[in-house]
């Protein structure tokens, strides 16, 4: 595989990461809706709880997506506070 010198491999990785995070968010939204609906109409609290857990996965996906977007921002746009605190915040919430 040849590497094009005009394409930054880090940006390609971030682009692929944001695409997979977006797909994960959309799939988890669909799962959450399906599970919550089936649990509600089938009177299954366990299925409703599983649907709510899928919503937590949506939140986790959003944190990862925003973290990737912040990571590729130029340093002058991130600000001093963002450079120090956002990576810790994103790491913490993506692991929960």
C-alpha positions in Angstrom: 0.0 0.0 0.0 1.4 3.4 -1.0 0.9 6.4 1.2 -0.1 9.7 -0.5 2.0 12.4 1.1 -0.9 14.9 0.8 -3.2 12.7 3.0 -2.6 12.8 6.7 -3.1 9.3 8.2 -4.3 10.7 11.5 -7.1 12.5 9.7 -8.0 9.4 7.8 -8.2 7.5 11.1 -10.4 10.2 12.7 -12.7 10.1 9.7 -13.1 6.4 9.9 -13.6 6.7 13.7 -16.4 9.3 13.3 -18.1 7.2 10.6 -18.1 4.1 12.9 -19.2 6.2 15.9 -22.1 7.6 13.8 -23.1 4.2 12.7 -23.0 2.9 16.2 -25.1 5.8 17.4 -27.8 5.2 14.8 -27.9 1.4 15.4 -28.2 1.9 19.1 -31.0 4.4 18.6 -32.8 1.8 16.5 -32.2 -0.9 19.1 -33.4 1.4 21.9 -36.6 2.2 20.1 -37.3 -1.4 19.2 -36.5 -2.7 22.7 -38.5 -0.1 24.5 -41.5 -0.4 22.2 -41.5 -4.2 22.5 -41.0 -4.1 26.2 -43.8 -1.5 26.6 -46.3 -3.4 24.5 -45.3 -6.8 25.8 -45.3 -5.7 29.4 -41.6 -6.7 29.9 -39.7 -4.4 32.3 -36.5 -6.3 31.5 -36.8 -5.4 27.8 -37.6 -1.7 28.6 -34.5 -1.7 30.9 -32.4 -3.2 28.1 -33.7 -0.5 25.7 -32.7 2.2 28.2 -29.2 0.6 28.4 -29.0 1.0 24.6 -29.8 4.7 25.1 -26.7 4.8 27.5 -24.7 3.4 24.6 -25.9 6.2 22.4 -24.6 8.7 25.0 -21.2 6.9 25.0 -21.1 7.0 21.2 -21.8 10.7 21.3 -18.9 11.3 23.7 -16.6 9.3 21.5 -17.8 11.3 18.4 -17.3 14.6 20.1 -13.9 13.5 21.4 -12.7 12.7 17.9 -14.0 16.0 16.6 -12.2 17.9 19.4 -9.0 15.9 18.8 -8.6 17.2 15.2 -9.3 20.8 16.0 -6.4 23.1 15.6 -4.8 24.0 19.0 -5.8 27.7 18.7 -9.5 26.7 18.4 -9.4 24.3 21.3 -8.3 26.8 23.9 -6.1 26.2 26.9 -8.9 24.6 29.1 -10.0 22.2 26.4 -6.4 20.9 25.8 -6.1 20.0 29.5 -9.5 18.8 30.5 -11.4 17.4 27.6 -9.2 14.3 27.0 -9.7 13.3 30.7 -13.4 14.0 30.5 -13.8 12.0 27.3 -11.8 9.1 28.5 -13.8 9.0 31.8 -17.2 9.0 30.1 -16.3 6.7 27.2 -15.3 4.0 29.8 -18.5 4.2 31.9 
